[in-house]
Amino acid sequence: MEWESFCAEDTFALGQQIGQQAVAGEVYTLTGDLGTGKTVFSQGVASGLGIKGPVSSPTFTILQVYEEGRLPFYHFDVYRISDPEEMDEIGYEDCIYGEGVCLIEWASLIQEILPKCYKEIRIEKDFSKGLDYRRITLTAYGT
């Protein structure tokens, strides 16, 4: 599936829609260059899950857990992971194979430990369509 976003509000709304439709056990990977709107999209997912508090990128903590929504939301940012074995230290399996929804930024760095079924969300800029334009693509793997 593919969508077009012309502003941060569009990106947030798409994330919100995905959060509203998410079911327990789903894993989403989030791919995009710095500044493409991954955090805005993540905030939308959290909102769609019913999370009211602030949501920020877990760049330095690797994992943020939000439990106040209709499902637990496990938000990973593995940009600073140098070896997938580091994920064992934070108990990633409890999240990825748990009863919540997982969103993993920079998942290509831990590709070998991802479950066989997951959905990739790719956010790409296209400056020929404007500075705020984003192409957002969802691809399901292992289904």
C-alpha positions as CSV (number, residue, x, y, z in Angstrom):
1,M,0.0,0.0,0.0
2,E,1.2,3.5,-0.7
3,W,0.1,6.9,0.6
4,E,1.1,10.5,0.0
5,S,1.7,12.9,2.8
6,F,1.9,16.7,2.1
7,C,2.5,17.8,5.7
8,A,3.3,16.5,9.2
9,E,-0.5,16.4,10.0
10,D,-1.0,13.9,7.1
11,T,1.9,11.7,8.4
12,F,0.5,11.8,11.9
13,A,-3.0,10.9,10.7
14,L,-1.8,7.9,8.8
15,G,0.1,6.7,11.8
16,Q,-3.0,7.3,13.9
17,Q,-5.1,5.2,11.4
18,I,-2.6,2.3,11.7
19,G,-2.6,2.5,15.5
20,Q,-6.4,2.3,15.5
21,Q,-6.3,-0.8,13.3
22,A,-3.4,-2.5,15.0
23,V,-3.9,-5.8,16.8
24,A,-1.9,-7.4,19.6
25,G,1.3,-9.0,18.4
26,E,1.9,-6.9,15.3
27,V,5.4,-5.7,14.6
28,Y,6.1,-2.7,12.4
29,T,9.4,-1.6,11.2
30,L,9.9,2.1,10.3
31,T,12.4,3.0,7.7
32,G,13.4,6.5,6.5
33,D,16.2,9.0,6.5
34,L,16.7,11.4,9.3
35,G,14.1,14.1,9.2
36,T,11.5,12.2,7.1
37,G,8.9,12.2,9.9
38,K,9.4,8.9,11.7
39,T,8.8,10.4,15.1
40,V,5.6,12.2,13.9
41,F,4.4,8.9,12.4
42,S,5.2,7.1,15.7
43,Q,3.2,9.8,17.6
44,G,0.3,9.1,15.4
45,V,0.5,5.3,16.0
46,A,0.5,6.0,19.8
47,S,-2.5,8.3,19.5
48,G,-4.3,5.7,17.5
49,L,-3.7,3.2,20.3
50,G,-5.2,5.7,22.8
51,I,-2.0,6.9,24.4
52,K,-2.5,10.5,25.6
53,G,0.9,11.4,27.0
54,P,3.9,12.7,25.1
55,V,5.7,10.3,22.8
56,S,9.3,10.9,21.8
57,S,11.9,8.9,19.8
58,P,13.8,6.6,22.1
59,T,17.1,7.3,20.4
60,F,19.2,7.2,23.6
61,T,17.1,4.7,25.6
62,I,16.5,2.3,22.7
63,L,13.0,1.4,24.0
64,Q,10.1,3.4,25.3
65,V,7.1,1.4,26.6
66,Y,3.7,3.0,26.8
67,E,1.0,0.9,28.5
68,E,-1.9,3.4,29.0
69,G,-3.5,2.7,25.6
70,R,-5.8,-0.1,24.5
71,L,-2.7,-2.2,23.8
72,P,0.9,-1.8,25.1
73,F,3.1,0.1,22.6
74,Y,6.7,-0.8,22.4
75,H,8.7,1.9,20.5
76,F,12.2,0.9,19.6
77,D,14.9,3.1,18.0
78,V,17.9,0.8,17.3
79,Y,20.0,3.4,15.5
80,R,22.7,3.1,18.2
81,I,22.7,-0.7,18.3
82,S,26.1,-1.9,17.1
83,D,25.3,-5.6,17.4
84,P,21.9,-7.3,17.4
85,E,22.9,-9.3,20.5
86,E,22.6,-6.0,22.4
87,M,18.8,-6.4,22.0
88,D,18.9,-9.4,24.4
89,E,20.0,-7.0,27.2
90,I,16.8,-5.0,26.9
91,G,14.5,-8.0,26.6
92,Y,13.3,-7.4,23.0
93,E,11.7,-10.8,22.7
94,D,9.1,-9.9,25.4
95,C,8.1,-7.0,23.3
96,I,8.3,-8.4,19.8
97,Y,6.5,-11.6,20.8
98,G,4.3,-10.0,23.4
99,E,0.7,-8.8,23.5
100,G,1.3,-5.3,22.4
101,V,2.3,-3.5,19.2
102,C,5.9,-3.0,18.3
103,L,7.3,-0.2,16.2
104,I,11.0,-0.5,15.4
105,E,13.0,2.4,13.8
106,W,16.1,1.5,11.9
107,A,15.2,-2.1,12.0
108,S,17.6,-3.0,9.1
109,L,20.3,-2.9,11.8
110,I,18.7,-5.9,13.5
111,Q,17.2,-7.6,10.5
112,E,18.4,-11.1,11.6
113,I,16.4,-11.1,14.8
114,L,13.1,-9.7,13.4
115,P,10.1,-12.1,13.4
116,K,9.3,-13.7,10.1
117,C,6.0,-11.8,9.9
118,Y,6.2,-8.0,10.2
119,K,5.1,-4.9,8.3
120,E,7.6,-2.4,7.0
121,I,6.7,1.2,6.7
122,R,9.0,3.2,4.5
123,I,8.9,7.0,4.5
124,E,10.6,8.8,1.6
125,K,11.1,12.4,0.6
126,D,10.6,13.6,-3.0
127,F,11.6,17.2,-3.2
128,S,10.2,17.5,-6.7
129,K,6.8,17.4,-5.0
130,G,7.6,19.9,-2.3
131,L,9.7,20.1,0.9
132,D,7.0,18.6,3.1
133,Y,6.0,15.8,0.7
134,R,6.5,12.2,1.8
135,R,5.7,8.9,0.1
136,I,4.7,6.3,2.7
137,T,4.7,2.7,1.7
138,L,3.6,-0.3,3.8
139,T,4.8,-3.8,2.8
140,A,3.9,-7.0,4.7
141,Y,6.5,-9.7,5.0
142,G,6.0,-13.3,5.9
143,T,2.2,-13.3,5.7
